[in-house]
Amino acid sequence: MWTALFAVVALGALLAPSPAQDGALEGQLRAALDREAQGVEGLSVAIAIGDELLLCEGRGYADVATGRRAQGDTRWRAGALYPPLAALALLRLADGGRVDLETPVAELLPDLAREGTPIRVRHLLQHTSGLPSYVAWHEARSRDTPAEPGAILAWLATQPLDAHPGHCFAWSNSNALATARIVEELTSEPLAEHLQRTLLEALDLRQTDFEGEGVPSRAAIHACYEAGGQVVQDGHALLPFGAEGLCTSAPDLVRLVRGLAARRVVDDATWRALLVPARGDDGEEIPWSIGLGLASLDGHRGLVLGGGHAGHRAHVAYYPTLDLSIAVLGADCQAPVADIERRLARMVLNVPEPGIHDLPLSPEDVGVYVGDYYLGCTRLVVLAAEGSLWLGAPAEPDVRLMYQGRDRFVREDDPDVQLVFLVDSPGEPAPAFLLVARGAQSVARRMR
């Protein structure tokens, strides 16, 4: 039964089939994938427990224009994965004693020097540096201004920080750019070449490279990144360091996280730090680890990497409790690859779908929750409309919240994201709410 499944992909020694496996779960996963693929142009999925591959299949089209069907080992564009790869490269250098995470960034990147409290390397990896996004620079530059990291860093040095370093989690492409630039300075080689040599080849990721050969871009060219359990839209297609050519496959993403788990990329202490929420300089948890995103399903905690570019989307999660790896890649940056991964992970981990209610709210209840809150340096608005509460965030459409009772709500579009309001006195406005998403929790405090 397993022979035909594994014949379609040359997975190497890392992912070897097990003929003794019961086919019941395989059939359930196939049926679930059929359901999840409805309405999605194309998908590739790989699922493994340890070194044993449970599923590696495609659905739909990899390229509608040519009629090319998606297979389990189809290569997709994945340029938006360069930030986590750059973070892993920098952590690897730190493990080897090449850099201290407490080093001020200005000592490594003089172009980013500024007065006041220094931004440290750790702040870049945790996305707590306060550096603003460089989208504004990209949109304002003249056509004859090259999109070079040095020019962007020099511009960033002139911009006010969005927040005091170490005190506010806010995913920013500027943190990723500075991280990648530090890797280049420490290694004296281009980021793409360094990653190809030390990470991709070392983990035998034979379907991953920066060439982009044979993988067409799609009409919708923009970038998005997974951050703190949500997707951050970048709004433009500027990917430095040759990342616009980065392509990979679902089996290779499984190999990547399996290599991480086997401590072939970073040492044991760093690996453990990647699996838990980091803390800001004020001691509060942030929805991010020392360098990667976090996953959580009913107590099963793990890590995630994800993002989209050039009309393709990539996502991979790893759950240590079962040594489970799931990679989902697809056409269209809006493809719900993270949602698909979590539904498949629930089946393998035997975690039921959460019991979701949509309880009514009284006018007195509404007055307790509505208001403006700050989550780090991000302003969130809880408002009432059409008999429900809605959550508003910058540059995102409002999302309806469903009441679960006992001051707890979930997002209608993603029930794995919870808001728990911290009510001090019945009937009085809640001073804060707890945002629980993907293995981390953060406190959003009411604006006074």
C-alpha positions in Angstrom: 0.0 0.0 0.0 2.8 2.4 0.8 5.0 1.5 -2.2 2.9 3.5 -4.7 2.8 6.5 -2.4 6.5 6.7 -1.9 7.4 5.9 -5.5 6.4 9.4 -6.6 9.0 11.2 -4.5 12.7 10.5 -3.9 12.9 11.4 -0.3 16.2 10.0 0.6 17.2 8.4 3.9 15.6 11.0 6.1 12.1 10.0 5.2 11.8 6.2 4.7 8.5 4.4 4.3 7.2 2.0 6.8 5.2 -0.9 5.2 3.8 -1.9 8.6 1.8 1.3 8.9 -1.9 1.0 9.3 -3.6 2.6 6.3 -6.6 4.0 8.2 -5.0 7.3 9.0 -3.6 7.6 5.5 -7.1 7.3 4.1 -8.6 9.8 6.5 -5.9 12.3 5.7 -6.5 11.8 2.0 -10.2 12.4 2.4 -9.6 15.5 4.5 -7.2 16.8 1.9 -9.9 16.3 -0.7 -12.2 18.5 1.3 -9.7 21.2 2.1 -8.6 21.5 -1.5 -12.1 22.6 -2.6 -11.9 26.1 -3.8 -8.1 26.2 -3.8 -6.3 26.4 -7.1 -3.5 24.0 -6.2 -1.9 22.4 -3.1 1.1 20.2 -2.2 1.1 18.5 1.2 3.7 16.3 3.0 3.0 14.8 6.5 5.6 12.8 8.5 5.9 11.3 11.9 9.5 11.0 12.7 11.2 9.7 9.6 8.1 8.0 8.3 6.1 9.8 5.6 2.4 9.4 6.0 1.3 11.4 3.0 2.9 13.3 0.1 0.3 14.4 -2.5 -1.0 17.3 -4.5 -4.4 18.6 -5.5 -5.4 20.9 -8.2 -3.0 22.8 -10.4 0.5 24.1 -10.0 0.1 26.1 -13.1 -3.3 26.6 -14.6 -1.9 28.3 -17.7 -0.1 25.2 -18.8 -2.4 22.6 -17.2 0.4 21.3 -15.0 -1.1 19.4 -12.0 0.2 19.8 -8.5 2.1 16.8 -7.1 3.4 16.1 -3.7 6.9 17.1 -4.7 5.9 20.1 -6.8 8.3 23.1 -6.4 6.7 26.4 -5.4 8.1 29.9 -5.0 8.8 30.6 -1.4 10.8 33.8 -1.3 9.0 35.0 1.8 10.7 32.2 3.8 14.0 34.1 3.6 13.4 35.8 7.0 13.2 32.6 9.1 16.1 31.1 7.1 18.2 34.2 7.8 17.2 33.9 11.5 18.3 30.3 11.6 21.6 31.2 9.9 22.3 33.9 12.5 21.4 31.6 15.4 23.7 29.0 13.9 26.5 31.6 13.9 25.7 32.6 17.5 25.9 28.9 18.5 29.4 28.8 16.9 30.5 31.8 18.9 30.6 34.1 15.9 28.2 36.7 17.4 26.6 37.4 20.8 22.9 38.0 20.7 23.3 40.9 23.2 25.7 42.8 20.8 24.4 46.2 19.8 23.4 46.0 16.1 25.3 49.3 15.3 28.6 47.5 16.1 27.8 45.1 13.2 25.9 47.4 10.9 27.3 51.0 11.3 24.7 52.2 8.7 22.1 51.5 11.4 23.8 53.5 14.1 21.5 55.8 16.1 21.6 57.6 19.4 19.8 56.4 22.5 19.1 52.9 23.8 20.8 50.4 21.4 19.0 47.9 19.3 20.5 44.5 20.1 20.8 41.4 17.8 18.3 39.6 20.0 15.7 42.4 19.4 15.9 41.8 15.6 15.3 38.0 16.0 12.4 38.6 18.4 10.9 41.5 16.3 11.1 43.8 19.3 13.6 46.3 17.8 11.0 49.0 17.2 12.4 49.5 13.6 9.6 50.6 11.2 8.8 48.7 8.1 10.8 49.8 5.0 7.7 49.7 2.8 7.6 53.5 3.0 11.2 53.7 1.7 10.4 51.3 -1.2 7.2 53.3 -2.2 9.0 56.7 -2.0 12.2 55.8 -3.8 12.8 57.0 -7.4 13.1 54.4 -10.1 16.8 54.9 -10.4 17.4 54.2 -6.7 18.6 50.6 -6.4 16.8 48.5 -3.8 20.1 47.7 -1.9 20.1 46.7 1.8 22.7 49.4 2.6 20.5 52.1 1.2 17.5 50.8 3.2 19.6 50.6 6.4 20.8 54.1 6.0 17.2 55.3 5.6 16.1 53.3 8.6 18.8 55.1 10.7 17.1 58.4 10.0 13.6 57.2 11.0 12.0 57.4 14.4 11.5 54.0 16.1 8.0 52.7 16.4 8.7 51.6 20.0 11.5 51.5 22.6 13.8 48.5 21.7 12.8 45.3 23.6 9.4 46.5 24.7 7.1 45.8 21.7 6.6 42.8 19.4 5.8 43.9 15.9 6.8 41.8 12.9 8.8 44.0 10.5 10.6 43.3 7.3 13.3 45.7 8.5 14.2 43.2 11.3 14.5 40.5 8.7 16.6 42.6 6.4 19.0 43.6 9.2 19.3 40.0 10.3 20.2 38.9 6.8 22.7 41.7 6.4 24.5 40.7 9.7 24.8 37.2 8.4 26.5 38.5 5.2 28.8 40.7 7.2 29.9 37.9 9.5 30.4 35.3 6.8 31.7 37.6 4.0 29.4 35.9 1.5 26.0 36.6 0.0 23.1 35.3 2.1 21.8 33.1 -0.7 25.2 31.4 -1.1 25.6 31.0 2.6 22.2 29.4 3.1 22.7 27.1 0.1 26.0 25.9 1.5 25.4 25.7 5.2 21.6 24.9 5.4 20.1 23.7 2.2 22.9 21.3 1.1 23.7 20.3 4.7 20.1 19.1 5.1 20.0 17.5 1.7 17.2 19.9 0.5 17.6 18.9 -3.1 14.4 20.6 -4.3 15.2 23.9 -2.6 17.4 26.6 -4.2 17.6 30.3 -5.1 17.4 29.8 -8.9 13.7 29.8 -9.5 14.1 27.6 -12.6 11.0 26.1 -14.0 8.7 27.8 -11.4 6.7 30.6 -13.0 5.6 33.7 -11.0 1.9 34.5 -11.0 0.2 37.7 -11.8 -0.5 38.6 -8.1 3.0 39.7 -6.9 3.1 40.7 -3.3 4.6 39.3 -0.1 3.0 38.1 3.1 4.5 36.7 6.3 3.2 34.7 9.2 3.7 36.5 12.5 2.2 35.8 15.9 -0.4 33.5 14.5 -1.6 36.0 11.9 -0.6 36.9 8.3 1.1 40.2 7.8 0.7 41.7 4.3 3.8 43.4 3.1 2.1 45.1 0.1 5.0 45.0 -2.3 7.3 42.5 -4.0 10.7 43.8 -2.8 12.6 40.7 -1.6 16.4 41.4 -1.2 19.3 39.0 -1.1 18.1 37.0 -4.1 15.1 35.7 -2.2 12.8 36.3 -5.1 14.2 33.2 -6.7 13.8 30.9 -3.6 11.8 27.8 -4.4 11.1 24.7 -2.4 8.8 21.7 -2.0 6.7 20.2 0.7 9.0 17.2 1.3 12.0 19.6 1.6 10.2 21.7 4.2 9.6 18.5 6.2 13.3 17.8 5.9 14.1 21.3 7.1 12.1 21.0 10.4 13.2 17.4 10.9 16.8 18.6 10.6 16.1 21.3 13.1 14.6 18.8 15.5 17.7 16.6 15.1 19.9 19.5 16.2 21.6 19.6 12.8 21.1 23.3 12.4 21.3 24.8 15.9 22.4 23.4 19.3 20.1 21.9 21.9 19.7 25.1 23.9 18.8 27.2 20.9 16.4 24.5 19.7 14.6 24.6 23.0 14.4 28.4 22.8 12.8 28.1 19.4 9.9 26.2 20.9 8.8 28.6 23.6 7.6 32.3 23.6 10.4 34.8 24.1 10.1 37.6 26.6 10.5 41.3 26.0 12.9 43.4 28.1 9.9 44.1 30.3 9.5 40.4 31.1 6.2 39.9 29.2 5.8 37.0 26.8 5.6 37.8 23.1 3.9 35.7 20.4 7.3 34.7 18.9 10.3 32.6 19.9 13.9 33.6 19.7 13.7 33.5 15.9 10.6 31.7 14.6 6.8 31.6 14.9 5.0 29.3 17.3 2.4 26.6 16.9 0.0 25.2 19.5 -2.9 22.8 19.4 -4.6 21.8 22.6 -1.2 21.7 24.5 0.8 20.4 21.6 3.4 23.2 21.2 5.7 23.6 18.3 7.1 25.9 15.7 6.0 27.3 12.3 7.6 28.9 9.3 5.5 30.5 6.6 4.9 33.2 4.1 3.9 33.9 0.5 5.3 35.7 -2.6 4.8 35.7 -6.3 1.4 34.2 -6.0 2.5 31.1 -4.0 2.2 30.4 -0.3 4.3 28.1 1.9 3.8 26.9 5.5 5.4 24.2 7.7 4.8 23.2 11.3 6.6 20.9 13.7 5.0 19.4 16.9 7.7 17.6 19.1 5.2 15.6 21.2 4.6 13.3 18.3 7.6 14.3 16.2 5.1 15.5 13.6 5.9 17.6 10.6 3.3 19.0 8.2 4.1 21.1 5.1 1.5 22.7 2.9 2.3 24.8 -0.2 -0.1 26.3 -2.6 -1.1 28.6 -5.4 -2.4 32.0 -4.4 -1.0 34.0 -1.5 -4.4 33.9 0.0 -4.5 30.1 0.1 -5.4 29.0 3.7 -2.4 26.8 4.1 -2.0 27.4 7.8 -5.7 26.5 8.4 -5.3 23.3 6.3 -2.1 22.4 8.3 -3.9 22.7 11.6 -6.9 20.7 10.5 -4.6 17.9 9.3 -2.5 18.2 12.5 -5.7 17.7 14.6 -6.4 14.4 12.9 -2.8 13.1 13.4 -2.6 14.4 17.0 -6.1 13.2 17.8 -7.2 16.7 18.9 -10.9 17.4 18.3 -12.1 20.6 16.7 -12.7 23.1 19.4 -16.3 23.3 20.6 -17.3 26.7 19.4 -20.4 28.7 20.7 -21.9 31.9 19.5 -23.6 33.1 22.7 -25.6 36.3 22.8 -24.3 39.4 24.5 -26.3 41.8 26.6 -25.8 45.6 26.4 -24.2 45.4 29.8 -21.7 42.8 28.6 -20.8 45.0 25.6 -19.9 47.9 27.8 -17.3 45.7 29.6 -15.4 44.8 26.5 -15.5 47.6 23.9 -12.7 50.1 23.7 -9.2 50.8 22.4 -6.3 48.6 23.5 -2.6 48.4 22.9 -1.0 45.1 22.2 2.6 46.0 22.5 2.7 49.0 20.1 -0.2 47.9 18.0 -3.6 49.6 18.5 -6.5 47.2 18.5 -10.1 48.3 18.7 -13.0 46.2 20.1 -16.3 47.6 18.8 -19.9 46.6 18.8 -22.0 46.2 15.7 -25.0 44.0 14.6 -25.3 42.5 18.1 -21.7 41.2 18.2 -18.2 42.3 19.1 -15.7 43.0 16.3 -11.9 43.2 16.5 -10.2 45.9 14.4 -6.5 46.0 13.7 -4.4 48.3 11.4 -4.7 47.6 7.7 -7.0 44.6 8.3 -10.7 44.2 7.9 -12.7 43.9 11.2 -13.2 40.4 12.4 -16.3 39.2 14.3 -15.8 37.7 17.7 -17.9 34.9 19.0 -18.7 34.8 22.7 -17.9 31.6 24.5 -18.9 32.7 28.0 -16.8 33.6 31.0 -15.3 36.7 29.3 -13.8 34.5 26.5 -14.2 35.1 22.7 -12.7 33.5 19.6 -12.2 34.9 16.2 -14.9 33.8 13.8 -12.4 33.3 11.0 -9.9 31.4 13.2 -11.3 29.8 16.4 -7.7 28.9 17.5 -7.2 32.6 18.3 -8.8 33.5 21.6 -9.4 36.8 23.5 -9.9 36.4 27.2 -10.9 39.7 28.9 -9.5 40.3 32.3 -12.4 41.7 34.2 -11.6 43.2 37.7 -15.1 44.2 38.7 -18.4 42.9 37.2 -19.9 45.6 35.0 -16.8 47.7 34.9 -14.7 48.1 31.7 -12.0 45.4 31.4 -8.6 46.9 31.8 -7.0 44.3 29.4 -7.5 41.1 27.5 -5.3 38.1 27.0 -4.6 37.2 23.3 -3.9 33.5 23.0 -2.6 32.4 19.6 -0.3 29.7 18.3 1.5 28.8 21.5 2.0 32.3 22.9 -0.1 34.7 24.9 0.1 38.5 25.0 -1.6 41.1 27.1 -3.5 43.9 25.3 -4.0 46.8 27.7 -6.9 49.3 27.5 -5.9 52.8 26.5 -6.4 55.3 29.3 
